[in-house]
Amino acid sequence: MSLEEMKDLQLVGKYIQPETKEVNGILVTKMMSENWDNIWNFQARPDDLLIASYAKAGTTWTQEIVDMIQNDGDVQKCQRANTFDRHPFIEWTLPPPFNSGLDLAEKMPSPRTMKTHLPVQLLPPSFWKENSKIIYVARNAKDTVVSYYHFSRMSALLPNPGTWEEFVETFKAGKVLWGSWYDHVKGWWDAKDQHRILYIFYEDMKEDPKREIQKILKFLEKEIPEEILNKIIYHTSFDVMKHNPMANYTTFPVSFLDHSISPFMRKGMPGDWKSHFTVTQNEEFDKDYQKKMAGSTLTFRTEI
Ligand SMILES: Nc1ncnc2c1ncn2[C@@H]1O[C@H](COP(=O)(O)OS(=O)(=O)O)[C@@H](OP(=O)(O)O)[C@H]1O
């Protein structure tokens, strides 16, 4: 449905209950669980590109970078629709008249670029069979939980997060949509060498966007002049994306996403967790983290 039609339906969000259900032990929305057979049987194509991540890891940022690369730095072309419509969110299921990710994806001509937050074991198997390319973006747990908390406060589509203290515990227990952060990042990390997966980090993107965009270019087998590369870095910087209505989620009905509670483009900085965690909370988080990440070669930076 068009943005104009969406605006006429400002109130619809109020009637969407963020009820949850489990699919193979992973929490998803009730609507996703009811649509699960279709999601699982989704037909990927060999020339699909999937941007995968745990929620709040820098998905939208990566989507904008990829779209700019695919459109040779043409900003106008990247303004053709909001992020949600440009890159179908395959598992995201909404009631009619809203478009669900699968509907959008199935209608989209090849080559498609799509998004998912599914943990690796729940990815529709056709992606593996067709050997589609996947970019996985990961972000450190502490900044992720902060961003997830504020997003849950502003989004009527996600369960109520409760207090910050409560949400940290829910996150640690993996009782949030898309399941445990720890299992998600490790699962995709372990899968990366057996498939066409580029695994990148939010903190690295922030530290040196040029270097990380060059990694994406290489993965996509694309070459662009320096001038376009610089344009992409500028257009996908936090300050520019924050004011880009096609990338900052402000085109969504306010009853879905209420930016006056917390903007989607909130801080965009590694290390913001320091203004949220108490000393005790941080020590307990670290202790729990060591246990959950023990034995993995995957490491994160919590500041740059
Ligand atoms: N260009 C750019 N630079 C730096 N940071 C950026 C950028 N674009 C988005 N963001 C930040 O990414 C967080 C949102 O993550 P996602 O896009 O993965 O969210 S979602 O799961 O798809 O809803 C959210 O992080 P927080 O600010 O910490 O909440 C966004 O602000």
PDBQT file of the ligand as one rigid body, heavy atoms in Angstrom, charges set to zero:
ROOT
HETATM    1  N1  LIG A 401      23.991   5.662   9.364  1.00  0.00    +0.000 N 
HETATM    2  C1  LIG A 401      23.995   5.181  10.598  1.00  0.00    +0.000 A 
HETATM    3  N2  LIG A 401      25.106   5.309  11.364  1.00  0.00    +0.000 NA
HETATM    4  C2  LIG A 401      25.135   4.828  12.630  1.00  0.00    +0.000 A 
HETATM    5  N3  LIG A 401      24.076   4.197  13.228  1.00  0.00    +0.000 NA
HETATM    6  C3  LIG A 401      22.960   4.056  12.493  1.00  0.00    +0.000 A 
HETATM    7  C4  LIG A 401      22.865   4.529  11.162  1.00  0.00    +0.000 A 
HETATM    8  N4  LIG A 401      21.616   4.238  10.703  1.00  0.00    +0.000 NA
HETATM    9  C5  LIG A 401      20.972   3.627  11.715  1.00  0.00    +0.000 A 
HETATM   10  N5  LIG A 401      21.762   3.525  12.786  1.00  0.00    +0.000 N 
HETATM   11  C6  LIG A 401      21.431   2.991  14.109  1.00  0.00    +0.000 C 
HETATM   12  O1  LIG A 401      21.164   1.604  14.024  1.00  0.00    +0.000 OA
HETATM   13  C7  LIG A 401      20.178   1.260  15.016  1.00  0.00    +0.000 C 
HETATM   14  C8  LIG A 401      18.970   0.667  14.328  1.00  0.00    +0.000 C 
HETATM   15  O2  LIG A 401      19.341  -0.620  13.935  1.00  0.00    +0.000 OA
HETATM   16  P1  LIG A 401      18.575  -1.435  12.800  1.00  0.00    +0.000 P 
HETATM   17  O3  LIG A 401      18.527  -0.640  11.576  1.00  0.00    +0.000 OA
HETATM   18  O4  LIG A 401      19.243  -2.769  12.756  1.00  0.00    +0.000 OA
HETATM   19  O5  LIG A 401      17.119  -1.553  13.420  1.00  0.00    +0.000 OA
HETATM   20  S1  LIG A 401      16.012  -2.614  12.983  1.00  0.00    +0.000 S 
HETATM   21  O6  LIG A 401      16.266  -3.820  13.756  1.00  0.00    +0.000 OA
HETATM   22  O7  LIG A 401      16.107  -2.850  11.556  1.00  0.00    +0.000 OA
HETATM   23  O8  LIG A 401      14.739  -1.983  13.409  1.00  0.00    +0.000 OA
HETATM   24  C9  LIG A 401      19.853   2.541  15.771  1.00  0.00    +0.000 C 
HETATM   25  O9  LIG A 401      20.807   2.595  16.829  1.00  0.00    +0.000 OA
HETATM   26  P2  LIG A 401      20.633   3.467  18.168  1.00  0.00    +0.000 P 
HETATM   27  O10 LIG A 401      20.798   4.888  17.747  1.00  0.00    +0.000 OA
HETATM   28  O11 LIG A 401      21.756   3.048  19.058  1.00  0.00    +0.000 OA
HETATM   29  O12 LIG A 401      19.294   3.159  18.736  1.00  0.00    +0.000 OA
HETATM   30  C10 LIG A 401      20.157   3.572  14.692  1.00  0.00    +0.000 C 
HETATM   31  O13 LIG A 401      20.357   4.870  15.168  1.00  0.00    +0.000 OA
ENDROOT
TORSDOF 0
